[in-house]
Amino acid sequence: MKKQPAPPDQRFAVILAGGRGERFWPVSRAHAPKQLLKLFGARSLLQQAVDRVLPLVPKQNLLVITGAEQLAEVRRQLPMLPKGNLISEPCGRDTCAAVTLGAALVGARATTAVMAVLPADHVIVEAKRFQQTLADAFDLAGRGQVIVTLGIKPTEPNTAYGYIHVGPPLPAPHGAKPYRTTFFKAERFVEKPPYERALEYVTSGHYCWNAGMFIWSFVTIAEGLAHHAPDMAQACQRWFQVAGTPKLARTLAADYPALRKISIDFALLEPAQNVVVAQGDFGWDDLGSWTALARHLKADPEGNCAAGDFLHVDAARNIVFDARTRNRALTALVGLRDAVVVHTDDATLVAHKKEVQKVKELVQRLTADPRRRKLT
């Protein structure tokens, strides 16, 4: 077991920037999904994710895995990264495939590396606190063969998140300075419980939200895949051998369509016995749907949140988002409650907050319609 942490130049970050972001239609499209949008401020969610990590990881060690349709825009948004650090998957195969690819690419550069796997489309309000948590996780993962996952201290019984049951706090490893982050042993993972169960979890104080952020050494992830997902381990070995060469794209194109579609949580974290949870408290939000914007936009006295010119009479708890680049106009609501209204240059969405998750179903119907497929 390694007793010393990996030096800074052995730290890597793999940012997962694939996915179509269908729940944020009509602003999110196949070529520019949620992670590439500027929903808050002048930087896209992907750019913000990179900004948060660069103080901890050299830019030559920061890799972004995205989809083929988004690669050009990712390159445009991240000109400071080497082109070889921006890799596209031939097709989507869930997070286990993307994580496996990231591990192969990192391992080919340094088999002694410690790597973080981070989503590109989350909001983190307190970047400094996040960086401290990630730095502690890098240190712990570099000292031994543990899988570190970031768990978020829950603030409500949210049924849209997975939960992690944690054991008692763990002491810092021998020889390490005390961490500012509290670490726990992961007892079990629970996938999106019903409200009553989620309320029990939050009240107990023994559960964290599963944020989908992981830190481990290359050796740890390679051994974990070999034990729990041997098919993925074999793919990892093939990609490891051709990483950094022209053969990589051809190998991925041949391999990807036959890969299992499975999340890294199901494939590795749930069956693994060496998972440690770093408790994070840095203002995290995975922006699962349009209703999440209400947590980040200023509300008027009636609870309406708007990004754009907005006026109302007797309307309450609505969310208005205007992404039009030309002919931007006033959005006026009268007597409307609990609605989401989103404008783009070529489409307008009006949905009830309780039904907003069905936007993904709407996008599927648009995709199946030859006349409207261009809107996706």
C-alpha positions in Angstrom: 0.0 0.0 0.0 1.3 3.4 -1.0 2.0 5.5 2.1 2.8 8.9 0.4 0.4 10.9 -1.7 0.9 11.4 -5.4 2.9 14.6 -6.2 0.9 17.3 -8.0 2.2 16.4 -11.4 0.7 12.9 -11.0 -2.8 14.3 -10.3 -5.2 14.1 -13.2 -8.8 15.1 -13.8 -11.2 13.6 -16.2 -14.3 15.7 -16.9 -17.3 13.9 -18.3 -18.9 16.3 -20.8 -21.1 13.9 -22.8 -24.9 13.6 -22.7 -27.6 15.4 -24.5 -29.1 17.5 -21.7 -32.6 16.8 -23.0 -34.4 18.1 -19.9 -33.1 21.6 -20.7 -34.7 21.7 -24.1 -35.3 24.0 -26.0 -32.0 25.8 -25.0 -30.1 22.5 -24.9 -29.6 20.8 -28.2 -27.6 17.8 -29.4 -24.7 20.0 -30.6 -24.8 22.2 -27.5 -26.3 20.4 -24.5 -26.6 21.6 -20.9 -22.9 21.5 -20.0 -22.0 23.8 -22.9 -24.6 26.5 -22.0 -24.1 29.7 -20.2 -27.0 29.4 -17.8 -25.4 31.5 -15.1 -22.9 34.2 -16.0 -20.4 34.5 -18.8 -18.9 31.0 -18.5 -20.6 27.7 -19.5 -21.0 24.9 -17.0 -18.1 23.0 -18.6 -15.8 26.1 -18.5 -16.7 26.6 -14.8 -15.9 22.9 -14.1 -12.5 23.4 -15.7 -11.9 26.6 -13.8 -12.5 24.9 -10.5 -10.0 22.1 -11.2 -7.1 24.0 -12.7 -5.8 25.2 -9.4 -5.2 21.6 -8.4 -4.4 19.8 -11.6 -1.9 20.9 -14.3 -3.7 21.7 -17.5 -1.8 19.1 -19.4 -3.3 16.5 -17.0 -6.9 17.7 -17.5 -8.9 15.5 -20.0 -12.4 16.1 -21.2 -14.5 13.2 -22.6 -17.4 14.3 -24.7 -19.7 13.2 -27.6 -18.8 13.5 -31.3 -21.5 16.1 -31.9 -20.1 18.3 -29.1 -16.4 18.0 -29.7 -16.0 21.1 -31.9 -17.8 23.3 -29.4 -15.8 21.8 -26.5 -12.6 22.7 -28.4 -13.9 26.2 -29.0 -14.7 26.7 -25.3 -11.4 25.2 -24.0 -8.7 26.6 -26.2 -6.1 26.4 -23.4 -6.2 22.6 -23.3 -4.1 20.4 -25.7 -6.3 19.0 -28.5 -5.2 15.5 -27.5 -6.8 16.0 -24.1 -10.3 16.4 -25.7 -11.6 13.0 -26.6 -15.0 12.1 -28.1 -16.9 8.8 -27.6 -18.3 7.3 -30.8 -21.6 6.8 -29.1 -23.1 7.1 -25.6 -22.7 4.1 -23.3 -23.3 5.6 -19.9 -20.7 6.5 -17.3 -18.8 3.2 -16.9 -17.6 3.3 -20.5 -16.5 7.0 -20.2 -14.8 6.4 -16.8 -13.0 3.3 -18.3 -11.8 5.4 -21.2 -10.6 8.1 -18.9 -8.7 5.5 -16.8 -7.0 4.1 -19.9 -5.9 7.5 -21.1 -4.6 8.6 -17.7 -2.8 5.2 -17.1 -1.1 5.5 -20.5 0.4 8.8 -19.3 1.3 7.7 -15.8 0.5 4.3 -14.1 1.3 6.0 -10.8 -1.4 8.7 -11.3 -4.3 9.6 -9.1 -7.3 10.8 -11.0 -10.6 12.6 -10.3 -13.7 11.9 -12.4 -16.0 14.9 -12.4 -19.2 15.8 -14.2 -19.2 18.9 -16.4 -22.8 20.0 -15.8 -23.0 20.6 -12.1 -23.2 23.9 -10.2 -20.8 24.4 -7.3 -21.3 27.7 -5.4 -18.3 27.6 -3.1 -15.3 26.8 -5.3 -12.7 27.1 -2.6 -14.4 24.7 -0.3 -14.8 22.2 -3.2 -11.1 22.5 -4.0 -10.2 21.8 -0.4 -12.4 18.7 -0.4 -10.9 17.5 -3.7 -7.4 18.1 -2.5 -8.0 16.0 0.6 -9.6 13.3 -1.6 -6.5 13.3 -3.9 -4.3 12.9 -0.9 -6.3 10.0 0.6 -6.7 8.2 -2.7 -2.9 8.5 -3.4 -2.0 6.8 -0.1 -3.9 3.6 -0.5 -6.2 1.5 -2.7 -9.4 3.2 -1.8 -12.2 4.5 -4.0 -13.2 8.0 -2.8 -16.6 9.4 -3.8 -17.9 12.8 -2.9 -21.1 12.8 -0.9 -23.1 15.9 -0.4 -24.6 16.7 3.0 -28.4 16.6 2.2 -30.5 19.7 2.8 -33.9 18.2 2.0 -35.5 14.8 1.3 -34.9 15.1 -2.5 -36.1 12.0 -4.4 -34.2 12.9 -7.6 -30.9 12.0 -6.0 -29.2 8.7 -5.1 -28.1 8.3 -1.4 -25.1 6.8 0.3 -25.4 5.2 3.8 -22.2 6.1 5.6 -20.5 4.6 8.7 -18.6 6.4 11.4 -15.9 9.0 10.5 -12.5 7.6 9.5 -9.2 8.8 11.0 -6.6 10.3 8.7 -4.1 7.8 7.5 -0.9 7.3 9.5 1.6 10.1 8.6 -1.0 12.4 7.0 -1.9 15.7 8.4 -5.5 16.0 9.7 -7.9 16.6 6.8 -10.4 19.4 6.8 -12.8 17.0 5.0 -14.6 14.3 7.0 -14.3 10.9 5.4 -16.6 7.9 6.1 -16.8 4.3 5.0 -19.6 3.8 2.5 -22.0 1.1 3.8 -24.4 1.0 0.9 -25.8 2.9 -2.1 -29.6 3.6 -2.5 -31.0 4.7 -5.8 -33.6 7.5 -5.7 -35.8 6.5 -2.8 -39.4 7.5 -2.3 -40.1 10.7 -0.3 -40.9 9.0 3.0 -37.6 6.9 2.8 -35.6 10.0 1.8 -37.0 11.9 4.7 -35.8 9.1 7.0 -32.4 9.2 5.5 -32.0 13.0 5.9 -33.3 12.9 9.5 -31.0 10.1 10.5 -27.9 12.1 9.6 -26.2 8.9 8.3 -26.8 9.5 4.6 -25.2 11.7 1.9 -26.4 12.5 -1.6 -24.4 10.7 -4.3 -22.8 13.5 -6.4 -21.3 11.3 -9.0 -17.7 12.5 -8.4 -14.9 10.0 -7.8 -11.2 10.0 -7.0 -8.9 7.0 -7.2 -5.5 5.9 -8.3 -5.1 4.3 -11.7 -4.1 1.0 -10.0 -7.2 1.1 -7.9 -9.6 1.7 -10.8 -7.9 -0.9 -13.0 -8.1 -3.5 -10.2 -11.7 -2.6 -9.4 -12.8 -3.1 -13.0 -10.9 -6.4 -13.3 -12.7 -7.7 -10.2 -16.2 -6.3 -10.7 -16.5 -5.5 -14.5 -14.0 -7.7 -16.4 -15.4 -6.8 -19.8 -14.7 -3.2 -19.1 -11.2 -4.0 -17.8 -10.5 -5.8 -21.1 -11.6 -2.7 -23.0 -9.4 -0.5 -20.7 -6.4 -2.6 -21.5 -7.0 -2.4 -25.3 -7.4 1.4 -25.1 -4.4 1.7 -22.8 -2.2 0.2 -25.5 -3.3 2.6 -28.2 -3.8 5.7 -26.2 -2.1 8.7 -27.8 -1.9 7.1 -31.2 -4.0 7.3 -34.3 -5.2 3.8 -33.6 -7.3 5.0 -30.6 -10.2 6.5 -32.6 -10.4 3.3 -34.8 -10.3 1.1 -31.7 -13.0 3.1 -29.9 -15.2 3.1 -33.1 -14.9 -0.7 -33.2 -15.4 -1.3 -29.5 -18.0 1.2 -28.3 -21.2 -0.1 -30.0 -20.8 -3.5 -28.3 -20.1 -2.1 -24.8 -22.6 -2.6 -22.0 -24.7 0.5 -21.1 -24.1 0.7 -17.4 -23.3 3.4 -14.9 -20.0 3.3 -12.9 -22.1 3.3 -9.7 -23.8 0.0 -10.6 -20.7 -1.6 -12.2 -18.2 -0.7 -9.6 -19.1 1.4 -6.6 -22.1 -0.6 -5.3 -20.3 -4.0 -5.2 -16.9 -2.6 -4.1 -15.9 -2.9 -0.5 -13.2 -0.2 -0.5 -15.4 2.9 -1.0 -14.8 6.0 1.2 -17.1 9.0 1.2 -15.8 12.5 1.4 -18.5 14.7 2.8 -18.9 17.8 0.7 -20.7 21.0 1.8 -19.9 23.5 -1.0 -23.3 24.4 -2.5 -23.8 21.6 -5.0 -26.6 21.2 -7.5 -26.7 18.8 -10.4 -29.3 20.9 -12.3 -31.6 18.0 -13.1 -34.3 20.1 -14.8 -35.5 23.6 -15.4 -37.0 23.8 -11.9 -33.5 23.8 -10.5 -33.0 27.3 -11.8 -35.2 28.6 -9.0 -32.3 27.8 -6.6 -29.9 30.1 -8.5 -32.1 33.0 -9.8 -33.3 35.8 -7.6 -37.0 35.6 -6.9 -39.5 38.4 -6.7 -41.9 38.7 -3.7 -44.4 36.3 -5.4 -41.6 33.7 -6.0 -41.2 34.3 -9.7 -37.7 33.8 -11.1 -36.7 35.3 -14.4 -33.7 35.6 -16.7 -34.9 38.1 -19.2 -37.5 40.9 -19.4 -40.5 39.8 -17.3 -43.7 41.3 -16.1 -46.7 39.7 -14.4 -50.1 40.3 -12.9 -51.2 37.9 -10.2 -48.6 35.3 -11.2 -46.6 33.3 -8.7 -43.7 30.8 -8.4 -43.0 30.8 -12.2 -39.6 30.4 -13.9 -38.9 32.4 -17.0 -35.7 32.0 -19.1 -35.2 33.9 -22.3 -32.3 32.6 -24.4 -33.2 34.4 -27.6 -30.3 36.0 -29.4 -32.4 38.2 -31.6 -35.7 40.0 -31.2 -35.6 39.5 -27.4 -39.0 40.5 -26.1 -41.0 40.9 -23.0 -42.5 37.8 -21.3 -45.8 38.8 -19.6 -47.8 36.3 -17.4 -51.3 36.9 -16.1 -52.8 34.6 -13.4 -50.3 31.8 -14.0 -48.9 29.6 -11.2 -46.0 27.2 -11.0 -45.0 27.3 -14.7 -41.8 27.1 -16.6 -41.5 29.3 -19.7 -38.4 29.1 -21.9 -37.8 31.0 -25.1 -35.2 30.4 -27.8 -35.1 31.8 -31.4 -37.0 28.9 -32.8 -39.0 27.4 -30.0 -40.9 28.2 -26.8 -41.5 25.8 -23.9 -44.4 26.2 -21.4 -44.6 23.5 -18.8 -46.0 23.0 -15.3 -43.3 22.5 -12.7 -44.7 19.2 -11.7 -44.5 17.9 -15.2 -41.2 19.4 -16.3 -39.4 16.0 -16.2 -41.5 15.1 -19.2 -39.5 17.5 -21.4 -37.2 14.6 -22.1 -40.2 12.7 -23.5 -41.0 15.7 -25.6 -37.5 15.8 -27.1 -37.9 12.1 -28.0 -41.1 12.9 -29.9 -39.4 15.7 -31.7 -36.5 13.4 -32.7 -39.0 11.0 -34.2 -40.7 13.7 -36.3 -38.8 14.4 -39.5 -40.3 17.9 -39.7 -39.1 18.9 -36.3 -35.9 16.9 -35.8 -33.8 19.9 -36.5 -35.1 21.4 -33.2 -33.3 18.8 -31.2 
